[in-house]
Amino acid sequence: MKPTALEQAILEWFVVAYPNAVLAEQVAQCEVAEREESSIGFFTSFEVPERGSKLVSEEGESSFVCNECGLFASELEMHADCLLHVRQGRIDYLEVYAIGEGHPLQVTTFELRALPMNYIAWNSDESQ
């Protein structure tokens, strides 16, 4: 299954924000494995083909979270945080949740902007 227009826009935002050829390659190849909606947002799990696919790393880490993306829309009181989780060098899932009232799946038009944060890294041995 292909990502929705919203998911694709968020993935592409991260490709621009984190200029990494391997990340861009994985975004182009990823397929949706599962979607789950919560009361304030959603999770989308991805599958990236293992064959021929290189691994993403950020500052030597193979598992990390990119969290600088904010989704802004009139249907959201403030914005929604967008987090891209990379586990063991592959795009794992996208987490999007509203800050304040509203739900990111109910937006009709939106803007993605950088939030003043840095990525969060964790030790890949501890994250399994």
The first five atom37 places (N, CA, C, CB, O) and aatype in JSON, in Angstrom:
{
  "aatype": [12, 11, 14, 16, 0, 10, 6, 5, 0, 9, 10, 6, 17, 13, 19, 19, 0, 18, 14, 2, 0, 19, 10, 0, 6, 5, 19, 0, 5, 4, 6, 19, 0, 6, 1, 6, 6, 15, 15, 9, 7, 13, 13, 16, 15, 13, 6, 19, 14, 6, 1, 7, 15, 11, 10, 19, 15, 6, 6, 7, 6, 15, 15, 13, 19, 4, 2, 6, 4, 7, 10, 13, 0, 15, 6, 10, 6, 12, 8, 0, 3, 4, 10, 10, 8, 19, 1, 5, 7, 1, 9, 3, 18, 10, 6, 19, 18, 0, 9, 7, 6, 7, 8, 14, 10, 5, 19, 16, 16, 13, 6, 10, 1, 0, 10, 14, 12, 2, 18, 9, 0, 17, 2, 15, 3, 6, 15, 5],
  "atom_mask": [
    [1, 1, 1, 1, 1],
    [1, 1, 1, 1, 1],
    [1, 1, 1, 1, 1],
    [1, 1, 1, 1, 1],
    [1, 1, 1, 1, 1],
    [1, 1, 1, 1, 1],
    [1, 1, 1, 1, 1],
    [1, 1, 1, 1, 1],
    [1, 1, 1, 1, 1],
    [1, 1, 1, 1, 1],
    [1, 1, 1, 1, 1],
    [1, 1, 1, 1, 1],
    [1, 1, 1, 1, 1],
    [1, 1, 1, 1, 1],
    [1, 1, 1, 1, 1],
    [1, 1, 1, 1, 1],
    [1, 1, 1, 1, 1],
    [1, 1, 1, 1, 1],
    [1, 1, 1, 1, 1],
    [1, 1, 1, 1, 1],
    [1, 1, 1, 1, 1],
    [1, 1, 1, 1, 1],
    [1, 1, 1, 1, 1],
    [1, 1, 1, 1, 1],
    [1, 1, 1, 1, 1],
    [1, 1, 1, 1, 1],
    [1, 1, 1, 1, 1],
    [1, 1, 1, 1, 1],
    [1, 1, 1, 1, 1],
    [1, 1, 1, 1, 1],
    [1, 1, 1, 1, 1],
    [1, 1, 1, 1, 1],
    [1, 1, 1, 1, 1],
    [1, 1, 1, 1, 1],
    [1, 1, 1, 1, 1],
    [1, 1, 1, 1, 1],
    [1, 1, 1, 1, 1],
    [1, 1, 1, 1, 1],
    [1, 1, 1, 1, 1],
    [1, 1, 1, 1, 1],
    [1, 1, 1, 0, 1],
    [1, 1, 1, 1, 1],
    [1, 1, 1, 1, 1],
    [1, 1, 1, 1, 1],
    [1, 1, 1, 1, 1],
    [1, 1, 1, 1, 1],
    [1, 1, 1, 1, 1],
    [1, 1, 1, 1, 1],
    [1, 1, 1, 1, 1],
    [1, 1, 1, 1, 1],
    [1, 1, 1, 1, 1],
    [1, 1, 1, 0, 1],
    [1, 1, 1, 1, 1],
    [1, 1, 1, 1, 1],
    [1, 1, 1, 1, 1],
    [1, 1, 1, 1, 1],
    [1, 1, 1, 1, 1],
    [1, 1, 1, 1, 1],
    [1, 1, 1, 1, 1],
    [1, 1, 1, 0, 1],
    [1, 1, 1, 1, 1],
    [1, 1, 1, 1, 1],
    [1, 1, 1, 1, 1],
    [1, 1, 1, 1, 1],
    [1, 1, 1, 1, 1],
    [1, 1, 1, 1, 1],
    [1, 1, 1, 1, 1],
    [1, 1, 1, 1, 1],
    [1, 1, 1, 1, 1],
    [1, 1, 1, 0, 1],
    [1, 1, 1, 1, 1],
    [1, 1, 1, 1, 1],
    [1, 1, 1, 1, 1],
    [1, 1, 1, 1, 1],
    [1, 1, 1, 1, 1],
    [1, 1, 1, 1, 1],
    [1, 1, 1, 1, 1],
    [1, 1, 1, 1, 1],
    [1, 1, 1, 1, 1],
    [1, 1, 1, 1, 1],
    [1, 1, 1, 1, 1],
    [1, 1, 1, 1, 1],
    [1, 1, 1, 1, 1],
    [1, 1, 1, 1, 1],
    [1, 1, 1, 1, 1],
    [1, 1, 1, 1, 1],
    [1, 1, 1, 1, 1],
    [1, 1, 1, 1, 1],
    [1, 1, 1, 0, 1],
    [1, 1, 1, 1, 1],
    [1, 1, 1, 1, 1],
    [1, 1, 1, 1, 1],
    [1, 1, 1, 1, 1],
    [1, 1, 1, 1, 1],
    [1, 1, 1, 1, 1],
    [1, 1, 1, 1, 1],
    [1, 1, 1, 1, 1],
    [1, 1, 1, 1, 1],
    [1, 1, 1, 1, 1],
    [1, 1, 1, 0, 1],
    [1, 1, 1, 1, 1],
    [1, 1, 1, 0, 1],
    [1, 1, 1, 1, 1],
    [1, 1, 1, 1, 1],
    [1, 1, 1, 1, 1],
    [1, 1, 1, 1, 1],
    [1, 1, 1, 1, 1],
    [1, 1, 1, 1, 1],
    [1, 1, 1, 1, 1],
    [1, 1, 1, 1, 1],
    [1, 1, 1, 1, 1],
    [1, 1, 1, 1, 1],
    [1, 1, 1, 1, 1],
    [1, 1, 1, 1, 1],
    [1, 1, 1, 1, 1],
    [1, 1, 1, 1, 1],
    [1, 1, 1, 1, 1],
    [1, 1, 1, 1, 1],
    [1, 1, 1, 1, 1],
    [1, 1, 1, 1, 1],
    [1, 1, 1, 1, 1],
    [1, 1, 1, 1, 1],
    [1, 1, 1, 1, 1],
    [1, 1, 1, 1, 1],
    [1, 1, 1, 1, 1],
    [1, 1, 1, 1, 1],
    [1, 1, 1, 1, 1],
    [1, 1, 1, 1, 1]
  ],
  "atom_positions": [
    [[0.85, -1.17, 0.0], [0.0, 0.0, 0.0], [0.9, 1.25, 0.0], [-0.97, -0.01, 1.23], [1.91, 1.29, 0.71]],
    [[0.54, 2.22, -0.78], [1.31, 3.47, -0.86], [0.93, 4.41, 0.28], [1.07, 4.16, -2.21], [-0.19, 4.33, 0.8]],
    [[1.84, 5.3, 0.68], [1.5, 6.31, 1.69], [0.42, 7.26, 1.17], [2.76, 7.11, 2.09], [0.31, 7.49, -0.04]],
    [[-0.38, 7.81, 2.1], [-1.37, 8.82, 1.74], [-0.62, 10.09, 1.34], [-2.36, 9.1, 2.92], [0.59, 10.19, 1.52]],
    [[-1.35, 11.06, 0.78], [-0.73, 12.33, 0.4], [-0.11, 13.02, 1.62], [-1.77, 13.25, -0.26], [0.97, 13.6, 1.52]],
    [[-0.79, 12.96, 2.78], [-0.25, 13.57, 4.0], [1.02, 12.84, 4.44], [-1.3, 13.53, 5.12], [2.03, 13.49, 4.74]],
    [[0.97, 11.53, 4.5], [2.16, 10.75, 4.89], [3.33, 11.02, 3.95], [1.83, 9.24, 4.9], [4.46, 11.21, 4.39]],
    [[3.05, 11.04, 2.64], [4.11, 11.28, 1.66], [4.72, 12.66, 1.82], [3.56, 11.12, 0.25], [5.94, 12.81, 1.74]],
    [[3.89, 13.66, 2.06], [4.39, 15.03, 2.26], [5.3, 15.1, 3.49], [3.22, 16.03, 2.41], [6.34, 15.75, 3.46]],
    [[4.91, 14.43, 4.55], [5.73, 14.43, 5.77], [7.05, 13.7, 5.52], [4.97, 13.77, 6.95], [8.11, 14.19, 5.91]],
    [[6.99, 12.55, 4.88], [8.22, 11.81, 4.55], [9.16, 12.67, 3.7], [7.88, 10.49, 3.81], [10.37, 12.71, 3.95]],
    [[8.62, 13.34, 2.71], [9.44, 14.17, 1.84], [10.0, 15.38, 2.59], [8.63, 14.64, 0.65], [11.1, 15.84, 2.27]],
    [[9.25, 15.89, 3.58], [9.77, 16.98, 4.39], [11.04, 16.52, 5.12], [8.71, 17.47, 5.41], [12.03, 17.25, 5.18]],
    [[11.0, 15.31, 5.67], [12.18, 14.79, 6.37], [13.35, 14.57, 5.43], [11.83, 13.48, 7.07], [14.5, 14.74, 5.84]],
    [[13.1, 14.2, 4.19], [14.18, 14.02, 3.22], [14.89, 15.35, 2.99], [13.63, 13.46, 1.88], [16.11, 15.39, 2.85]],
    [[14.13, 16.44, 2.93], [14.72, 17.77, 2.75], [15.43, 18.22, 4.03], [13.64, 18.79, 2.34], [16.54, 18.75, 3.97]],
    [[14.8, 18.0, 5.18], [15.35, 18.46, 6.46], [16.59, 17.66, 6.87], [14.29, 18.35, 7.55], [17.49, 18.2, 7.52]],
    [[16.63, 16.39, 6.5], [17.76, 15.51, 6.82], [18.35, 15.02, 5.51], [17.31, 14.31, 7.73], [18.14, 13.87, 5.12]],
    [[19.1, 15.89, 4.82], [19.6, 15.51, 3.49], [20.49, 14.27, 3.56], [20.38, 16.69, 2.86], [21.65, 14.33, 3.97]],
    [[19.91, 13.18, 3.16], [20.59, 11.9, 3.23], [20.09, 11.08, 2.05], [20.33, 11.17, 4.62], [18.9, 10.77, 1.96]],
    [[20.99, 10.72, 1.15], [20.6, 10.0, -0.06], [19.93, 8.67, 0.26], [21.82, 9.76, -0.95], [19.01, 8.26, -0.44]],
    [[20.38, 7.99, 1.3], [19.8, 6.7, 1.66], [18.38, 6.88, 2.19], [20.68, 5.99, 2.71], [17.49, 6.1, 1.86]],
    [[18.16, 7.9, 3.01], [16.81, 8.19, 3.5], [15.89, 8.49, 2.32], [16.83, 9.39, 4.49], [14.76, 7.99, 2.28]],
    [[16.35, 9.28, 1.37], [15.54, 9.6, 0.19], [15.21, 8.34, -0.6], [16.28, 10.61, -0.71], [14.08, 8.18, -1.08]],
    [[16.17, 7.45, -0.73], [15.95, 6.18, -1.45], [14.9, 5.33, -0.73], [17.28, 5.39, -1.57], [14.03, 4.75, -1.38]],
    [[14.99, 5.26, 0.59], [14.03, 4.48, 1.35], [12.63, 5.08, 1.28], [14.47, 4.36, 2.79], [11.65, 4.34, 1.18]],
    [[12.51, 6.4, 1.32], [11.2, 7.05, 1.2], [10.58, 6.7, -0.15], [11.34, 8.59, 1.36], [9.38, 6.45, -0.23]],
    [[11.38, 6.68, -1.19], [10.86, 6.37, -2.53], [10.4, 4.92, -2.64], [11.93, 6.65, -3.59], [9.52, 4.61, -3.45]],
    [[10.98, 4.03, -1.84], [10.68, 2.59, -1.93], [9.7, 2.09, -0.88], [11.96, 1.81, -1.83], [9.17, 0.99, -1.03]],
    [[9.45, 2.85, 0.17], [8.68, 2.32, 1.3], [7.22, 2.09, 0.94], [8.77, 3.26, 2.48], [6.63, 2.8, 0.13]],
    [[6.67, 1.09, 1.57], [5.25, 0.73, 1.44], [4.65, 0.75, 2.84], [5.07, -0.67, 0.76], [5.33, 0.48, 3.83]],
    [[3.38, 1.08, 2.92], [2.69, 1.09, 4.21], [2.4, -0.35, 4.63], [1.38, 1.92, 4.15], [1.81, -1.12, 3.88]],
    [[2.83, -0.71, 5.83], [2.56, -2.04, 6.38], [1.29, -2.03, 7.23], [3.76, -2.52, 7.21], [0.52, -2.98, 7.22]],
    [[1.1, -0.91, 7.97], [-0.04, -0.84, 8.88], [-0.29, 0.61, 9.25], [0.2, -1.7, 10.15], [0.64, 1.42, 9.33]],
    [[-1.56, 0.94, 9.48], [-1.94, 2.26, 9.99], [-2.77, 2.06, 11.25], [-2.72, 3.08, 8.92], [-3.61, 1.16, 11.33]],
    [[-2.53, 2.92, 12.23], [-3.31, 2.87, 13.46], [-3.66, 4.3, 13.86], [-2.52, 2.15, 14.6], [-2.79, 5.17, 13.93]],
    [[-4.92, 4.53, 14.13], [-5.39, 5.85, 14.54], [-5.57, 5.87, 16.05], [-6.71, 6.22, 13.82], [-6.04, 4.9, 16.65]],
    [[-5.19, 6.99, 16.67], [-5.42, 7.19, 18.1], [-6.36, 8.39, 18.25], [-4.08, 7.42, 18.88], [-6.77, 8.99, 17.26]],
    [[-6.68, 8.73, 19.47], [-7.6, 9.85, 19.71], [-6.98, 11.19, 19.34], [-8.02, 9.87, 21.16], [-7.71, 12.16, 19.1]],
    [[-5.65, 11.27, 19.28], [-5.0, 12.55, 18.97], [-4.13, 12.5, 17.71], [-4.15, 12.99, 20.14], [-3.55, 13.52, 17.33]],
    [[-4.03, 11.35, 17.07], [-3.17, 11.27, 15.9], [-3.18, 9.9, 15.26], [0.0, 0.0, 0.0], [-4.18, 9.19, 15.28]],
    [[-2.02, 9.54, 14.68], [-1.92, 8.25, 14.01], [-0.48, 7.77, 13.95], [-2.5, 8.34, 12.62], [0.47, 8.54, 14.09]],
    [[-0.34, 6.47, 13.72], [0.94, 5.8, 13.5], [0.85, 5.1, 12.15], [1.28, 4.78, 14.67], [-0.16, 4.46, 11.85]],
    [[1.87, 5.22, 11.35], [1.94, 4.48, 10.1], [3.25, 3.72, 10.09], [1.83, 5.44, 8.86], [4.33, 4.32, 10.13]],
    [[3.16, 2.4, 10.03], [4.35, 1.55, 9.95], [4.69, 1.3, 8.49], [4.13, 0.2, 10.71], [3.8, 1.13, 7.66]],
    [[5.98, 1.28, 8.19], [6.44, 1.09, 6.82], [7.3, -0.15, 6.68], [7.21, 2.31, 6.36], [7.91, -0.62, 7.64]],
    [[7.32, -0.66, 5.48], [8.25, -1.73, 5.09], [9.15, -1.15, 4.01], [7.5, -3.02, 4.6], [8.68, -0.54, 3.06]],
    [[10.44, -1.37, 4.17], [11.42, -0.97, 3.17], [12.06, -2.24, 2.66], [12.49, 0.04, 3.77], [12.53, -3.05, 3.45]],
    [[12.1, -2.44, 1.34], [12.71, -3.66, 0.82], [14.14, -3.82, 1.32], [12.68, -3.66, -0.72], [14.94, -2.88, 1.25]],
    [[14.46, -4.99, 1.81], [15.81, -5.23, 2.32], [16.81, -5.44, 1.2], [15.81, -6.44, 3.25], [17.96, -5.02, 1.29]],
    [[16.38, -6.08, 0.16], [17.28, -6.41, -0.94], [17.74, -5.14, -1.66], [16.6, -7.36, -1.93], [16.93, -4.38, -2.19]],
    [[19.03, -4.94, -1.67], [19.61, -3.8, -2.36], [19.45, -2.47, -1.66], [0.0, 0.0, 0.0], [19.93, -1.45, -2.15]],
    [[18.8, -2.46, -0.52], [18.57, -1.22, 0.2], [19.71, -0.96, 1.19], [17.22, -1.25, 0.93], [20.07, -1.84, 1.97]],
    [[20.26, 0.24, 1.13], [21.3, 0.63, 2.08], [20.64, 1.04, 3.38], [22.18, 1.78, 1.51], [19.43, 1.24, 3.43]],
    [[21.44, 1.17, 4.44], [20.93, 1.54, 5.75], [21.18, 3.01, 6.04], [21.56, 0.67, 6.83], [22.23, 3.56, 5.68]],
    [[20.21, 3.65, 6.68], [20.31, 5.05, 7.07], [21.02, 5.12, 8.41], [18.89, 5.73, 7.15], [20.8, 4.29, 9.29]],
    [[21.88, 6.11, 8.57], [22.44, 6.38, 9.89], [22.53, 7.88, 10.07], [23.85, 5.7, 10.07], [22.66, 8.63, 9.1]],
    [[22.47, 8.32, 11.3], [22.54, 9.74, 11.64], [23.55, 9.88, 12.76], [21.13, 10.32, 12.05], [23.34, 9.38, 13.87]],
    [[24.64, 10.55, 12.47], [25.72, 10.74, 13.45], [26.15, 9.42, 14.07], [25.27, 11.71, 14.55], [26.37, 9.34, 15.28]],
    [[26.28, 8.37, 13.24], [26.76, 7.08, 13.7], [25.7, 6.18, 14.32], [0.0, 0.0, 0.0], [25.99, 5.03, 14.64]],
    [[24.48, 6.68, 14.48], [23.4, 5.89, 15.08], [22.58, 5.23, 13.99], [22.5, 6.76, 15.97], [22.28, 5.86, 12.98]],
    [[22.22, 3.96, 14.18], [21.37, 3.29, 13.2], [19.9, 3.32, 13.62], [21.83, 1.84, 13.02], [19.02, 3.0, 12.81]],
    [[19.62, 3.71, 14.86], [18.25, 3.87, 15.33], [18.12, 5.26, 15.94], [17.87, 2.77, 16.38], [18.86, 5.62, 16.85]],
    [[17.18, 6.03, 15.43], [17.0, 7.4, 15.88], [15.61, 7.88, 15.5], [18.09, 8.33, 15.29], [14.9, 7.22, 14.75]],
    [[15.24, 9.04, 16.04], [13.94, 9.65, 15.75], [14.19, 11.06, 15.24], [13.01, 9.66, 17.03], [14.9, 11.84, 15.88]],
    [[13.63, 11.39, 14.09], [13.66, 12.75, 13.57], [12.38, 13.42, 14.04], [13.79, 12.78, 11.98], [11.28, 12.91, 13.78]],
    [[12.5, 14.55, 14.74], [11.29, 15.12, 15.36], [11.17, 16.62, 15.2], [11.26, 14.8, 16.8], [10.6, 17.28, 16.07]],
    [[11.66, 17.17, 14.13], [11.61, 18.63, 13.97], [10.43, 19.11, 13.14], [12.87, 19.11, 13.35], [10.31, 20.31, 12.9]],
    [[9.56, 18.24, 12.7], [8.5, 18.6, 11.76], [7.19, 18.92, 12.48], [8.28, 17.47, 10.76], [6.72, 18.15, 13.31]],
    [[6.61, 20.07, 12.15], [5.32, 20.47, 12.68], [4.31, 20.58, 11.55], [0.0, 0.0, 0.0], [4.59, 21.17, 10.51]],
    [[3.14, 20.01, 11.77], [2.03, 20.07, 10.81], [1.08, 21.16, 11.28], [1.28, 18.67, 10.68], [0.52, 21.07, 12.37]],
    [[0.9, 22.2, 10.47], [0.06, 23.33, 10.83], [-1.14, 23.38, 9.89], [0.85, 24.67, 10.77], [-0.98, 23.28, 8.67]],
    [[-2.33, 23.52, 10.46], [-3.57, 23.59, 9.68], [-4.63, 24.29, 10.51], [-4.04, 22.16, 9.25], [-4.56, 24.31, 11.73]],
    [[-5.61, 24.85, 9.84], [-6.67, 25.58, 10.54], [-7.5, 24.66, 11.43], [-7.58, 26.28, 9.54], [-8.1, 25.12, 12.4]],
    [[-7.55, 23.36, 11.12], [-8.32, 22.41, 11.92], [-7.62, 22.02, 13.23], [-8.6, 21.16, 11.11], [-8.21, 21.35, 14.08]],
    [[-6.36, 22.44, 13.39], [-5.59, 22.13, 14.6], [-5.44, 23.38, 15.46], [-4.18, 21.55, 14.24], [-5.1, 24.45, 14.96]],
    [[-5.7, 23.23, 16.75], [-5.59, 24.37, 17.66], [-4.18, 24.96, 17.63], [-5.95, 23.94, 19.1], [-4.02, 26.17, 17.5]],
    [[-3.18, 24.11, 17.75], [-1.79, 24.57, 17.71], [-1.11, 24.0, 16.47], [-1.03, 24.15, 19.0], [-0.95, 24.69, 15.46]],
    [[-0.7, 22.75, 16.55], [-0.07, 22.04, 15.44], [-0.03, 20.56, 15.8], [1.37, 22.59, 15.15], [-0.5, 20.16, 16.86]],
    [[0.51, 19.76, 14.92], [0.75, 18.34, 15.22], [2.24, 18.09, 15.07], [-0.08, 17.4, 14.27], [2.87, 18.55, 14.12]],
    [[2.8, 17.36, 16.02], [4.19, 16.93, 15.92], [4.26, 15.73, 14.99], [4.78, 16.6, 17.32], [3.39, 14.86, 15.02]],
    [[5.29, 15.68, 14.18], [5.51, 14.57, 13.25], [6.88, 13.98, 13.56], [5.41, 15.03, 11.75], [7.89, 14.68, 13.49]],
    [[6.92, 12.71, 13.9], [8.16, 12.04, 14.23], [8.38, 10.88, 13.27], [8.15, 11.55, 15.69], [7.48, 10.07, 13.04]],
    [[9.58, 10.81, 12.71], [9.95, 9.71, 11.84], [10.93, 8.82, 12.6], [10.57, 10.22, 10.5], [12.01, 9.25, 12.98]],
    [[10.53, 7.57, 12.82], [11.35, 6.62, 13.55], [12.13, 5.75, 12.56], [10.48, 5.74, 14.48], [11.56, 5.15, 11.66]],
    [[13.44, 5.71, 12.76], [14.32, 4.84, 11.98], [14.89, 3.82, 12.94], [15.46, 5.65, 11.24], [15.45, 4.18, 13.98]],
    [[14.75, 2.54, 12.6], [15.22, 1.48, 13.48], [16.15, 0.57, 12.68], [14.03, 0.67, 14.09], [15.79, 0.05, 11.62]],
    [[17.33, 0.39, 13.21], [18.35, -0.45, 12.59], [18.58, -0.08, 11.13], [17.96, -1.92, 12.71], [18.73, -0.96, 10.27]],
    [[18.59, 1.22, 10.86], [18.93, 1.72, 9.53], [17.81, 1.73, 8.52], [0.0, 0.0, 0.0], [18.05, 2.05, 7.35]],
    [[16.58, 1.4, 8.92], [15.44, 1.4, 7.99], [14.31, 2.24, 8.56], [14.96, -0.05, 7.72], [14.07, 2.27, 9.77]],
    [[13.6, 2.94, 7.67], [12.42, 3.67, 8.1], [11.48, 2.67, 8.75], [11.73, 4.42, 6.9], [11.15, 1.64, 8.15]],
    [[11.05, 2.96, 9.96], [10.18, 2.05, 10.71], [8.75, 2.56, 10.73], [10.71, 1.87, 12.14], [7.84, 1.91, 10.21]],
    [[8.53, 3.74, 11.33], [7.16, 4.26, 11.36], [7.14, 5.77, 11.53], [6.37, 3.61, 12.48], [8.12, 6.39, 11.94]],
    [[6.0, 6.33, 11.19], [5.71, 7.75, 11.31], [4.69, 7.91, 12.42], [5.2, 8.35, 9.95], [3.68, 7.2, 12.45]],
    [[4.95, 8.83, 13.31], [4.05, 9.12, 14.43], [3.63, 10.58, 14.32], [4.74, 8.83, 15.82], [4.48, 11.46, 14.29]],
    [[2.33, 10.84, 14.26], [1.82, 12.2, 14.12], [0.73, 12.39, 15.16], [1.27, 12.48, 12.66], [-0.22, 11.62, 15.22]],
    [[0.88, 13.43, 16.0], [-0.11, 13.65, 17.06], [-0.32, 15.14, 17.29], [0.33, 12.97, 18.36], [0.61, 15.94, 17.22]],
    [[-1.56, 15.5, 17.56], [-1.95, 16.9, 17.75], [-1.49, 17.41, 19.11], [-3.47, 17.06, 17.62], [-1.54, 16.71, 20.12]],
    [[-1.05, 18.65, 19.1], [-0.76, 19.4, 20.32], [-1.95, 20.35, 20.47], [0.65, 20.18, 20.24], [-2.1, 21.3, 19.69]],
    [[-2.78, 20.11, 21.46], [-4.01, 20.88, 21.6], [-5.16, 20.15, 20.9], [0.0, 0.0, 0.0], [-5.08, 18.96, 20.64]],
    [[-6.22, 20.89, 20.61], [-7.42, 20.31, 20.0], [-7.22, 20.05, 18.51], [-8.63, 21.24, 20.22], [-6.37, 20.67, 17.86]],
    [[-8.02, 19.12, 17.99], [-7.97, 18.78, 16.57], [-7.31, 17.44, 16.34], [0.0, 0.0, 0.0], [-6.73, 16.85, 17.26]],
    [[-7.4, 16.96, 15.12], [-6.82, 15.67, 14.75], [-6.15, 15.8, 13.4], [-7.91, 14.54, 14.72], [-6.75, 16.33, 12.46]],
    [[-4.91, 15.35, 13.27], [-4.18, 15.52, 12.01], [-4.84, 14.84, 10.8], [-2.79, 14.99, 12.16], [-4.59, 15.26, 9.67]],
    [[-5.65, 13.82, 11.01], [-6.31, 13.16, 9.88], [-7.51, 13.96, 9.37], [-6.76, 11.76, 10.28], [-8.1, 13.61, 8.35]],
    [[-7.88, 15.02, 10.07], [-9.02, 15.84, 9.67], [-8.61, 17.12, 8.96], [-9.85, 16.18, 10.87], [-9.46, 17.95, 8.65]],
    [[-7.32, 17.29, 8.69], [-6.87, 18.51, 8.01], [-7.15, 18.41, 6.51], [-5.36, 18.76, 8.26], [-7.04, 17.34, 5.91]],
    [[-7.53, 19.54, 5.93], [-7.77, 19.56, 4.48], [-6.59, 20.18, 3.75], [-9.07, 20.34, 4.16], [-6.11, 19.64, 2.75]],
    [[-6.13, 21.31, 4.24], [-4.9, 21.91, 3.71], [-3.96, 22.1, 4.9], [-5.18, 23.28, 2.97], [-4.4, 22.33, 6.02]],
    [[-2.68, 21.99, 4.63], [-1.72, 22.04, 5.73], [-0.4, 22.62, 5.25], [-1.51, 20.64, 6.32], [-0.14, 22.74, 4.06]],
    [[0.41, 22.97, 6.23], [1.78, 23.43, 5.99], [2.69, 22.67, 6.93], [1.91, 24.98, 6.18], [2.35, 22.46, 8.09]],
    [[3.83, 22.26, 6.44], [4.83, 21.6, 7.27], [5.96, 22.6, 7.52], [5.37, 20.28, 6.6], [6.52, 23.17, 6.58]],
    [[6.3, 22.79, 8.79], [7.35, 23.73, 9.15], [8.25, 23.11, 10.22], [6.75, 25.06, 9.66], [7.83, 22.25, 10.98]],
    [[9.47, 23.57, 10.24], [10.43, 23.1, 11.24], [10.05, 23.6, 12.62], [11.85, 23.55, 10.87], [9.63, 24.74, 12.79]],
    [[10.21, 22.72, 13.6], [10.03, 23.07, 15.0], [11.42, 23.19, 15.62], [9.16, 22.01, 15.76], [12.35, 22.55, 15.13]],
    [[11.6, 23.98, 16.65], [12.94, 24.18, 17.24], [13.36, 23.02, 18.14], [12.96, 25.47, 18.04], [13.42, 23.16, 19.36]],
    [[13.65, 21.86, 17.52], [14.1, 20.68, 18.27], [15.18, 19.97, 17.47], [12.91, 19.72, 18.56], [15.37, 20.22, 16.29]],
    [[15.88, 19.09, 18.14], [16.87, 18.24, 17.47], [16.4, 16.81, 17.51], [18.26, 18.38, 18.14], [15.49, 16.46, 18.27]],
    [[17.03, 15.96, 16.69], [16.64, 14.55, 16.68], [17.01, 13.89, 18.0], [17.31, 13.81, 15.51], [17.91, 14.33, 18.71]],
    [[16.3, 12.83, 18.31], [16.55, 12.04, 19.51], [17.19, 10.74, 19.06], [15.22, 11.77, 20.33], [16.66, 10.07, 18.18]],
    [[18.31, 10.38, 19.64], [18.97, 9.13, 19.28], [18.86, 8.17, 20.46], [20.47, 9.36, 18.89], [18.82, 8.6, 21.61]],
    [[18.82, 6.89, 20.17], [18.89, 5.9, 21.22], [19.82, 4.8, 20.77], [17.48, 5.34, 21.58], [20.06, 4.6, 19.58]],
    [[20.34, 4.09, 21.73], [21.26, 2.99, 21.45], [20.49, 1.86, 20.81], [21.97, 2.51, 22.75], [19.51, 1.39, 21.38]],
    [[20.91, 1.43, 19.64], [20.18, 0.39, 18.9], [20.13, -0.93, 19.68], [20.82, 0.16, 17.53], [19.19, -1.7, 19.5]],
    [[21.1, -1.2, 20.53], [21.07, -2.43, 21.32], [19.99, -2.4, 22.38], [22.42, -2.67, 21.98], [19.42, -3.44, 22.71]],
    [[19.69, -1.21, 22.91], [18.68, -1.08, 23.96], [17.27, -0.96, 23.4], [18.99, 0.12, 24.81], [16.31, -1.12, 24.15]],
    [[17.12, -0.68, 22.11], [15.79, -0.42, 21.55], [15.11, -1.67, 21.03], [15.89, 0.58, 20.45], [14.05, -1.57, 20.42]],
    [[15.67, -2.81, 21.25], [15.07, -4.05, 20.71], [14.32, -4.8, 21.77], [16.14, -4.96, 20.1], [13.76, -5.85, 21.5]]
  ]
}
